[in-house]
Amino acid sequence: MTVAPISLIDQDFDIFIDGLRSNKSKASEMEHAIRHHISEYYDKDPEYYKSLSQKLEELLKENNGKWDVIV
């Protein structure tokens, strides 16, 4: 089953995430949406989005496999 991507800033993003069964799935979808958002808006403010990307990487690295914490 293929699920259409949903934007991080979509008003139904929380509902979409809440509908997923596992925290691993939720974390994965959130990570994908954040990465997509960063790449989509990077050119508008490279310094800010580079910083945001680094913070995401740190969060994922520090909490590797701790899906409930990442969510």
PDB file with one MODEL, atoms N, CA, C and O in Angstrom:
MODEL        1
ATOM      1  N   MET A   1       0.845  -1.178   0.000  1.00  0.00           N
ATOM      2  CA  MET A   1       0.000   0.000   0.000  1.00  0.00           C
ATOM      3  C   MET A   1       0.891   1.242   0.000  1.00  0.00           C
ATOM      4  O   MET A   1       1.824   1.342   0.797  1.00  0.00           O
ATOM      5  N   THR A   2       0.606   2.163  -0.875  1.00  0.00           N
ATOM      6  CA  THR A   2       1.341   3.411  -0.965  1.00  0.00           C
ATOM      7  C   THR A   2       0.505   4.524  -0.353  1.00  0.00           C
ATOM      8  O   THR A   2      -0.680   4.673  -0.652  1.00  0.00           O
ATOM      9  N   VAL A   3       1.146   5.297   0.509  1.00  0.00           N
ATOM     10  CA  VAL A   3       0.463   6.410   1.164  1.00  0.00           C
ATOM     11  C   VAL A   3       0.987   7.703   0.554  1.00  0.00           C
ATOM     12  O   VAL A   3       2.197   7.905   0.453  1.00  0.00           O
ATOM     13  N   ALA A   4       0.082   8.563   0.154  1.00  0.00           N
ATOM     14  CA  ALA A   4       0.484   9.845  -0.415  1.00  0.00           C
ATOM     15  C   ALA A   4       1.199  10.678   0.643  1.00  0.00           C
ATOM     16  O   ALA A   4       0.793  10.683   1.805  1.00  0.00           O
ATOM     17  N   PRO A   5       2.262  11.381   0.252  1.00  0.00           N
ATOM     18  CA  PRO A   5       2.971  12.219   1.233  1.00  0.00           C
ATOM     19  C   PRO A   5       2.073  13.342   1.744  1.00  0.00           C
ATOM     20  O   PRO A   5       1.188  13.829   1.041  1.00  0.00           O
ATOM     21  N   ILE A   6       2.328  13.730   2.977  1.00  0.00           N
ATOM     22  CA  ILE A   6       1.572  14.825   3.585  1.00  0.00           C
ATOM     23  C   ILE A   6       2.583  15.852   4.087  1.00  0.00           C
ATOM     24  O   ILE A   6       3.620  15.494   4.647  1.00  0.00           O
ATOM     25  N   SER A   7       2.279  17.093   3.888  1.00  0.00           N
ATOM     26  CA  SER A   7       3.180  18.167   4.280  1.00  0.00           C
ATOM     27  C   SER A   7       3.213  18.344   5.790  1.00  0.00           C
ATOM     28  O   SER A   7       2.206  18.169   6.476  1.00  0.00           O
ATOM     29  N   LEU A   8       4.374  18.688   6.284  1.00  0.00           N
ATOM     30  CA  LEU A   8       4.568  18.966   7.700  1.00  0.00           C
ATOM     31  C   LEU A   8       3.649  20.084   8.180  1.00  0.00           C
ATOM     32  O   LEU A   8       3.222  20.085   9.335  1.00  0.00           O
ATOM     33  N   ILE A   9       3.346  21.029   7.306  1.00  0.00           N
ATOM     34  CA  ILE A   9       2.522  22.172   7.695  1.00  0.00           C
ATOM     35  C   ILE A   9       1.046  21.986   7.328  1.00  0.00           C
ATOM     36  O   ILE A   9       0.244  22.906   7.487  1.00  0.00           O
ATOM     37  N   ASP A  10       0.695  20.803   6.840  1.00  0.00           N
ATOM     38  CA  ASP A  10      -0.703  20.495   6.544  1.00  0.00           C
ATOM     39  C   ASP A  10      -1.501  20.477   7.850  1.00  0.00           C
ATOM     40  O   ASP A  10      -1.023  19.944   8.851  1.00  0.00           O
ATOM     41  N   GLN A  11      -2.677  21.034   7.855  1.00  0.00           N
ATOM     42  CA  GLN A  11      -3.482  21.097   9.079  1.00  0.00           C
ATOM     43  C   GLN A  11      -3.863  19.711   9.584  1.00  0.00           C
ATOM     44  O   GLN A  11      -4.205  19.563  10.757  1.00  0.00           O
ATOM     45  N   ASP A  12      -3.812  18.696   8.732  1.00  0.00           N
ATOM     46  CA  ASP A  12      -4.154  17.333   9.138  1.00  0.00           C
ATOM     47  C   ASP A  12      -2.935  16.467   9.440  1.00  0.00           C
ATOM     48  O   ASP A  12      -3.070  15.255   9.605  1.00  0.00           O
ATOM     49  N   PHE A  13      -1.744  17.070   9.515  1.00  0.00           N
ATOM     50  CA  PHE A  13      -0.535  16.289   9.762  1.00  0.00           C
ATOM     51  C   PHE A  13      -0.617  15.517  11.073  1.00  0.00           C
ATOM     52  O   PHE A  13      -0.272  14.336  11.112  1.00  0.00           O
ATOM     53  N   ASP A  14      -1.063  16.156  12.137  1.00  0.00           N
ATOM     54  CA  ASP A  14      -1.187  15.489  13.443  1.00  0.00           C
ATOM     55  C   ASP A  14      -2.158  14.311  13.381  1.00  0.00           C
ATOM     56  O   ASP A  14      -1.913  13.255  13.964  1.00  0.00           O
ATOM     57  N   ILE A  15      -3.250  14.509  12.673  1.00  0.00           N
ATOM     58  CA  ILE A  15      -4.241  13.437  12.537  1.00  0.00           C
ATOM     59  C   ILE A  15      -3.634  12.261  11.777  1.00  0.00           C
ATOM     60  O   ILE A  15      -3.836  11.103  12.142  1.00  0.00           O
ATOM     61  N   PHE A  16      -2.889  12.571  10.720  1.00  0.00           N
ATOM     62  CA  PHE A  16      -2.220  11.529   9.946  1.00  0.00           C
ATOM     63  C   PHE A  16      -1.248  10.740  10.821  1.00  0.00           C
ATOM     64  O   PHE A  16      -1.254   9.510  10.811  1.00  0.00           O
ATOM     65  N   ILE A  17      -0.417  11.450  11.575  1.00  0.00           N
ATOM     66  CA  ILE A  17       0.579  10.798  12.441  1.00  0.00           C
ATOM     67  C   ILE A  17      -0.115   9.967  13.517  1.00  0.00           C
ATOM     68  O   ILE A  17       0.296   8.838  13.784  1.00  0.00           O
ATOM     69  N   ASP A  18      -1.140  10.503  14.125  1.00  0.00           N
ATOM     70  CA  ASP A  18      -1.872   9.772  15.168  1.00  0.00           C
ATOM     71  C   ASP A  18      -2.504   8.486  14.627  1.00  0.00           C
ATOM     72  O   ASP A  18      -2.720   7.537  15.381  1.00  0.00           O
ATOM     73  N   GLY A  19      -2.798   8.454  13.335  1.00  0.00           N
ATOM     74  CA  GLY A  19      -3.409   7.285  12.728  1.00  0.00           C
ATOM     75  C   GLY A  19      -2.445   6.138  12.465  1.00  0.00           C
ATOM     76  O   GLY A  19      -2.873   5.027  12.150  1.00  0.00           O
ATOM     77  N   LEU A  20      -1.157   6.397  12.591  1.00  0.00           N
ATOM     78  CA  LEU A  20      -0.173   5.339  12.380  1.00  0.00           C
ATOM     79  C   LEU A  20      -0.082   4.467  13.619  1.00  0.00           C
ATOM     80  O   LEU A  20      -0.273   4.943  14.738  1.00  0.00           O
ATOM     81  N   ARG A  21       0.205   3.212  13.423  1.00  0.00           N
ATOM     82  CA  ARG A  21       0.150   2.258  14.534  1.00  0.00           C
ATOM     83  C   ARG A  21       1.368   2.298  15.449  1.00  0.00           C
ATOM     84  O   ARG A  21       1.219   2.348  16.670  1.00  0.00           O
ATOM     85  N   SER A  22       2.547   2.277  14.888  1.00  0.00           N
ATOM     86  CA  SER A  22       3.739   2.161  15.734  1.00  0.00           C
ATOM     87  C   SER A  22       4.479   3.491  15.845  1.00  0.00           C
ATOM     88  O   SER A  22       4.408   4.331  14.949  1.00  0.00           O
ATOM     89  N   ASN A  23       5.185   3.666  16.948  1.00  0.00           N
ATOM     90  CA  ASN A  23       6.001   4.867  17.128  1.00  0.00           C
ATOM     91  C   ASN A  23       7.122   4.913  16.091  1.00  0.00           C
ATOM     92  O   ASN A  23       7.546   5.995  15.687  1.00  0.00           O
ATOM     93  N   LYS A  24       7.598   3.762  15.664  1.00  0.00           N
ATOM     94  CA  LYS A  24       8.633   3.725  14.622  1.00  0.00           C
ATOM     95  C   LYS A  24       8.085   4.312  13.324  1.00  0.00           C
ATOM     96  O   LYS A  24       8.765   5.094  12.661  1.00  0.00           O
ATOM     97  N   SER A  25       6.861   3.939  12.959  1.00  0.00           N
ATOM     98  CA  SER A  25       6.227   4.483  11.756  1.00  0.00           C
ATOM     99  C   SER A  25       6.005   5.986  11.895  1.00  0.00           C
ATOM    100  O   SER A  25       6.246   6.751  10.961  1.00  0.00           O
ATOM    101  N   LYS A  26       5.545   6.395  13.065  1.00  0.00           N
ATOM    102  CA  LYS A  26       5.311   7.813  13.309  1.00  0.00           C
ATOM    103  C   LYS A  26       6.605   8.602  13.191  1.00  0.00           C
ATOM    104  O   LYS A  26       6.642   9.642  12.534  1.00  0.00           O
ATOM    105  N   ALA A  27       7.675   8.109  13.830  1.00  0.00           N
ATOM    106  CA  ALA A  27       8.965   8.790  13.794  1.00  0.00           C
ATOM    107  C   ALA A  27       9.501   8.868  12.370  1.00  0.00           C
ATOM    108  O   ALA A  27      10.052   9.890  11.961  1.00  0.00           O
ATOM    109  N   SER A  28       9.338   7.797  11.629  1.00  0.00           N
ATOM    110  CA  SER A  28       9.815   7.764  10.246  1.00  0.00           C
ATOM    111  C   SER A  28       9.077   8.782   9.377  1.00  0.00           C
ATOM    112  O   SER A  28       9.697   9.508   8.600  1.00  0.00           O
ATOM    113  N   GLU A  29       7.763   8.829   9.510  1.00  0.00           N
ATOM    114  CA  GLU A  29       6.971   9.795   8.735  1.00  0.00           C
ATOM    115  C   GLU A  29       7.308  11.226   9.124  1.00  0.00           C
ATOM    116  O   GLU A  29       7.395  12.103   8.265  1.00  0.00           O
ATOM    117  N   MET A  30       7.496  11.461  10.413  1.00  0.00           N
ATOM    118  CA  MET A  30       7.840  12.804  10.878  1.00  0.00           C
ATOM    119  C   MET A  30       9.213  13.212  10.348  1.00  0.00           C
ATOM    120  O   MET A  30       9.394  14.337   9.882  1.00  0.00           O
ATOM    121  N   GLU A  31      10.175  12.298  10.420  1.00  0.00           N
ATOM    122  CA  GLU A  31      11.513  12.585   9.908  1.00  0.00           C
ATOM    123  C   GLU A  31      11.450  12.918   8.418  1.00  0.00           C
ATOM    124  O   GLU A  31      12.044  13.901   7.973  1.00  0.00           O
ATOM    125  N   HIS A  32      10.735  12.103   7.655  1.00  0.00           N
ATOM    126  CA  HIS A  32      10.618  12.335   6.214  1.00  0.00           C
ATOM    127  C   HIS A  32       9.979  13.701   5.933  1.00  0.00           C
ATOM    128  O   HIS A  32      10.450  14.445   5.072  1.00  0.00           O
ATOM    129  N   ALA A  33       8.916  14.021   6.657  1.00  0.00           N
ATOM    130  CA  ALA A  33       8.222  15.294   6.444  1.00  0.00           C
ATOM    131  C   ALA A  33       9.118  16.480   6.798  1.00  0.00           C
ATOM    132  O   ALA A  33       9.106  17.496   6.104  1.00  0.00           O
ATOM    133  N   ILE A  34       9.885  16.354   7.865  1.00  0.00           N
ATOM    134  CA  ILE A  34      10.788  17.435   8.269  1.00  0.00           C
ATOM    135  C   ILE A  34      11.896  17.614   7.235  1.00  0.00           C
ATOM    136  O   ILE A  34      12.211  18.738   6.844  1.00  0.00           O
ATOM    137  N   ARG A  35      12.482  16.510   6.795  1.00  0.00           N
ATOM    138  CA  ARG A  35      13.534  16.588   5.767  1.00  0.00           C
ATOM    139  C   ARG A  35      12.997  17.225   4.478  1.00  0.00           C
ATOM    140  O   ARG A  35      13.667  18.049   3.855  1.00  0.00           O
ATOM    141  N   HIS A  36      11.792  16.836   4.094  1.00  0.00           N
ATOM    142  CA  HIS A  36      11.188  17.401   2.887  1.00  0.00           C
ATOM    143  C   HIS A  36      10.945  18.901   3.062  1.00  0.00           C
ATOM    144  O   HIS A  36      11.223  19.689   2.159  1.00  0.00           O
ATOM    145  N   HIS A  37      10.435  19.282   4.211  1.00  0.00           N
ATOM    146  CA  HIS A  37      10.177  20.696   4.494  1.00  0.00           C
ATOM    147  C   HIS A  37      11.482  21.504   4.436  1.00  0.00           C
ATOM    148  O   HIS A  37      11.524  22.591   3.861  1.00  0.00           O
ATOM    149  N   ILE A  38      12.527  20.964   5.029  1.00  0.00           N
ATOM    150  CA  ILE A  38      13.827  21.644   5.016  1.00  0.00           C
ATOM    151  C   ILE A  38      14.311  21.829   3.585  1.00  0.00           C
ATOM    152  O   ILE A  38      14.737  22.921   3.211  1.00  0.00           O
ATOM    153  N   SER A  39      14.249  20.778   2.789  1.00  0.00           N
ATOM    154  CA  SER A  39      14.744  20.886   1.406  1.00  0.00           C
ATOM    155  C   SER A  39      13.880  21.829   0.577  1.00  0.00           C
ATOM    156  O   SER A  39      14.383  22.516  -0.312  1.00  0.00           O
ATOM    157  N   GLU A  40      12.588  21.862   0.865  1.00  0.00           N
ATOM    158  CA  GLU A  40      11.675  22.725   0.121  1.00  0.00           C
ATOM    159  C   GLU A  40      11.909  24.207   0.412  1.00  0.00           C
ATOM    160  O   GLU A  40      11.779  25.042  -0.483  1.00  0.00           O
ATOM    161  N   TYR A  41      12.251  24.537   1.655  1.00  0.00           N
ATOM    162  CA  TYR A  41      12.385  25.941   2.061  1.00  0.00           C
ATOM    163  C   TYR A  41      13.832  26.392   2.269  1.00  0.00           C
ATOM    164  O   TYR A  41      14.067  27.547   2.622  1.00  0.00           O
ATOM    165  N   TYR A  42      14.782  25.520   2.061  1.00  0.00           N
ATOM    166  CA  TYR A  42      16.193  25.803   2.331  1.00  0.00           C
ATOM    167  C   TYR A  42      16.677  27.094   1.655  1.00  0.00           C
ATOM    168  O   TYR A  42      17.359  27.905   2.281  1.00  0.00           O
ATOM    169  N   ASP A  43      16.324  27.278   0.387  1.00  0.00           N
ATOM    170  CA  ASP A  43      16.810  28.449  -0.353  1.00  0.00           C
ATOM    171  C   ASP A  43      16.280  29.774   0.194  1.00  0.00           C
ATOM    172  O   ASP A  43      16.872  30.825  -0.050  1.00  0.00           O
ATOM    173  N   LYS A  44      15.184  29.730   0.920  1.00  0.00           N
ATOM    174  CA  LYS A  44      14.619  30.967   1.473  1.00  0.00           C
ATOM    175  C   LYS A  44      15.425  31.477   2.666  1.00  0.00           C
ATOM    176  O   LYS A  44      15.490  32.684   2.901  1.00  0.00           O
ATOM    177  N   ASP A  45      16.037  30.565   3.417  1.00  0.00           N
ATOM    178  CA  ASP A  45      16.839  30.937   4.581  1.00  0.00           C
ATOM    179  C   ASP A  45      17.833  29.815   4.891  1.00  0.00           C
ATOM    180  O   ASP A  45      17.637  29.054   5.838  1.00  0.00           O
ATOM    181  N   PRO A  46      18.902  29.714   4.088  1.00  0.00           N
ATOM    182  CA  PRO A  46      19.845  28.604   4.221  1.00  0.00           C
ATOM    183  C   PRO A  46      20.432  28.438   5.620  1.00  0.00           C
ATOM    184  O   PRO A  46      20.600  27.312   6.088  1.00  0.00           O
ATOM    185  N   GLU A  47      20.738  29.519   6.277  1.00  0.00           N
ATOM    186  CA  GLU A  47      21.345  29.437   7.605  1.00  0.00           C
ATOM    187  C   GLU A  47      20.379  28.782   8.608  1.00  0.00           C
ATOM    188  O   GLU A  47      20.768  27.897   9.370  1.00  0.00           O
ATOM    189  N   TYR A  48      19.140  29.224   8.593  1.00  0.00           N
ATOM    190  CA  TYR A  48      18.137  28.677   9.509  1.00  0.00           C
ATOM    191  C   TYR A  48      17.886  27.193   9.230  1.00  0.00           C
ATOM    192  O   TYR A  48      17.866  26.376  10.150  1.00  0.00           O
ATOM    193  N   TYR A  49      17.697  26.858   7.964  1.00  0.00           N
ATOM    194  CA  TYR A  49      17.355  25.470   7.632  1.00  0.00           C
ATOM    195  C   TYR A  49      18.549  24.525   7.762  1.00  0.00           C
ATOM    196  O   TYR A  49      18.367  23.332   8.005  1.00  0.00           O
ATOM    197  N   LYS A  50      19.749  25.036   7.607  1.00  0.00           N
ATOM    198  CA  LYS A  50      20.926  24.213   7.874  1.00  0.00           C
ATOM    199  C   LYS A  50      20.986  23.895   9.370  1.00  0.00           C
ATOM    200  O   LYS A  50      21.258  22.759   9.757  1.00  0.00           O
ATOM    201  N   SER A  51      20.733  24.896  10.197  1.00  0.00           N
ATOM    202  CA  SER A  51      20.694  24.708  11.645  1.00  0.00           C
ATOM    203  C   SER A  51      19.599  23.717  12.038  1.00  0.00           C
ATOM    204  O   SER A  51      19.823  22.842  12.875  1.00  0.00           O
ATOM    205  N   LEU A  52      18.430  23.851  11.443  1.00  0.00           N
ATOM    206  CA  LEU A  52      17.325  22.945  11.720  1.00  0.00           C
ATOM    207  C   LEU A  52      17.685  21.509  11.325  1.00  0.00           C
ATOM    208  O   LEU A  52      17.380  20.562  12.050  1.00  0.00           O
ATOM    209  N   SER A  53      18.325  21.362  10.188  1.00  0.00           N
ATOM    210  CA  SER A  53      18.758  20.045   9.722  1.00  0.00           C
ATOM    211  C   SER A  53      19.770  19.424  10.689  1.00  0.00           C
ATOM    212  O   SER A  53      19.704  18.230  10.981  1.00  0.00           O
ATOM    213  N   GLN A  54      20.694  20.231  11.176  1.00  0.00           N
ATOM    214  CA  GLN A  54      21.687  19.739  12.132  1.00  0.00           C
ATOM    215  C   GLN A  54      21.023  19.306  13.439  1.00  0.00           C
ATOM    216  O   GLN A  54      21.403  18.293  14.027  1.00  0.00           O
ATOM    217  N   LYS A  55      20.039  20.068  13.888  1.00  0.00           N
ATOM    218  CA  LYS A  55      19.316  19.710  15.116  1.00  0.00           C
ATOM    219  C   LYS A  55      18.554  18.403  14.939  1.00  0.00           C
ATOM    220  O   LYS A  55      18.501  17.583  15.856  1.00  0.00           O
ATOM    221  N   LEU A  56      17.969  18.209  13.771  1.00  0.00           N
ATOM    222  CA  LEU A  56      17.282  16.958  13.482  1.00  0.00           C
ATOM    223  C   LEU A  56      18.255  15.789  13.544  1.00  0.00           C
ATOM    224  O   LEU A  56      17.966  14.761  14.155  1.00  0.00           O
ATOM    225  N   GLU A  57      19.409  15.954  12.909  1.00  0.00           N
ATOM    226  CA  GLU A  57      20.421  14.890  12.915  1.00  0.00           C
ATOM    227  C   GLU A  57      20.867  14.564  14.339  1.00  0.00           C
ATOM    228  O   GLU A  57      21.016  13.394  14.692  1.00  0.00           O
ATOM    229  N   GLU A  58      21.077  15.584  15.148  1.00  0.00           N
ATOM    230  CA  GLU A  58      21.484  15.373  16.542  1.00  0.00           C
ATOM    231  C   GLU A  58      20.413  14.614  17.316  1.00  0.00           C
ATOM    232  O   GLU A  58      20.716  13.675  18.052  1.00  0.00           O
ATOM    233  N   LEU A  59      19.163  15.024  17.145  1.00  0.00           N
ATOM    234  CA  LEU A  59      18.058  14.359  17.830  1.00  0.00           C
ATOM    235  C   LEU A  59      17.988  12.884  17.442  1.00  0.00           C
ATOM    236  O   LEU A  59      17.830  12.017  18.301  1.00  0.00           O
ATOM    237  N   LEU A  60      18.103  12.608  16.156  1.00  0.00           N
ATOM    238  CA  LEU A  60      18.030  11.225  15.686  1.00  0.00           C
ATOM    239  C   LEU A  60      19.219  10.402  16.180  1.00  0.00           C
ATOM    240  O   LEU A  60      19.064   9.239  16.551  1.00  0.00           O
ATOM    241  N   LYS A  61      20.386  11.002  16.182  1.00  0.00           N
ATOM    242  CA  LYS A  61      21.585  10.295  16.621  1.00  0.00           C
ATOM    243  C   LYS A  61      21.522   9.997  18.131  1.00  0.00           C
ATOM    244  O   LYS A  61      21.816   8.883  18.564  1.00  0.00           O
ATOM    245  N   GLU A  62      21.140  10.997  18.910  1.00  0.00           N
ATOM    246  CA  GLU A  62      21.082  10.838  20.368  1.00  0.00           C
ATOM    247  C   GLU A  62      20.005   9.849  20.805  1.00  0.00           C
ATOM    248  O   GLU A  62      20.115   9.235  21.866  1.00  0.00           O
ATOM    249  N   ASN A  63      18.981   9.698  19.997  1.00  0.00           N
ATOM    250  CA  ASN A  63      17.851   8.855  20.374  1.00  0.00           C
ATOM    251  C   ASN A  63      17.648   7.690  19.408  1.00  0.00           C
ATOM    252  O   ASN A  63      16.521   7.249  19.182  1.00  0.00           O
ATOM    253  N   ASN A  64      18.726   7.209  18.855  1.00  0.00           N
ATOM    254  CA  ASN A  64      18.681   6.141  17.873  1.00  0.00           C
ATOM    255  C   ASN A  64      17.876   4.943  18.387  1.00  0.00           C
ATOM    256  O   ASN A  64      18.245   4.303  19.372  1.00  0.00           O
ATOM    257  N   GLY A  65      16.777   4.657  17.702  1.00  0.00           N
ATOM    258  CA  GLY A  65      15.954   3.509  18.077  1.00  0.00           C
ATOM    259  C   GLY A  65      14.969   3.759  19.190  1.00  0.00           C
ATOM    260  O   GLY A  65      14.155   2.886  19.489  1.00  0.00           O
ATOM    261  N   LYS A  66      15.010   4.916  19.815  1.00  0.00           N
ATOM    262  CA  LYS A  66      14.066   5.252  20.890  1.00  0.00           C
ATOM    263  C   LYS A  66      12.875   5.982  20.274  1.00  0.00           C
ATOM    264  O   LYS A  66      12.735   7.199  20.396  1.00  0.00           O
ATOM    265  N   TRP A  67      12.033   5.211  19.616  1.00  0.00           N
ATOM    266  CA  TRP A  67      10.952   5.784  18.802  1.00  0.00           C
ATOM    267  C   TRP A  67      10.010   6.640  19.620  1.00  0.00           C
ATOM    268  O   TRP A  67       9.559   7.681  19.143  1.00  0.00           O
ATOM    269  N   ASP A  68       9.705   6.234  20.829  1.00  0.00           N
ATOM    270  CA  ASP A  68       8.776   7.022  21.650  1.00  0.00           C
ATOM    271  C   ASP A  68       9.350   8.393  21.988  1.00  0.00           C
ATOM    272  O   ASP A  68       8.611   9.374  22.065  1.00  0.00           O
ATOM    273  N   VAL A  69      10.654   8.465  22.188  1.00  0.00           N
ATOM    274  CA  VAL A  69      11.318   9.738  22.478  1.00  0.00           C
ATOM    275  C   VAL A  69      11.330  10.616  21.225  1.00  0.00           C
ATOM    276  O   VAL A  69      11.076  11.819  21.301  1.00  0.00           O
ATOM    277  N   ILE A  70      11.625  10.014  20.083  1.00  0.00           N
ATOM    278  CA  ILE A  70      11.689  10.772  18.835  1.00  0.00           C
ATOM    279  C   ILE A  70      10.324  11.336  18.493  1.00  0.00           C
ATOM    280  O   ILE A  70      10.219  12.488  18.074  1.00  0.00           O
ATOM    281  N   VAL A  71       9.280  10.546  18.664  1.00  0.00           N
ATOM    282  CA  VAL A  71       7.929  11.036  18.382  1.00  0.00           C
ATOM    283  C   VAL A  71       7.598  12.163  19.322  1.00  0.00           C
ATOM    284  O   VAL A  71       6.503  12.721  19.255  1.00  0.00           O
TER     285      VAL A  71
ENDMDL
END
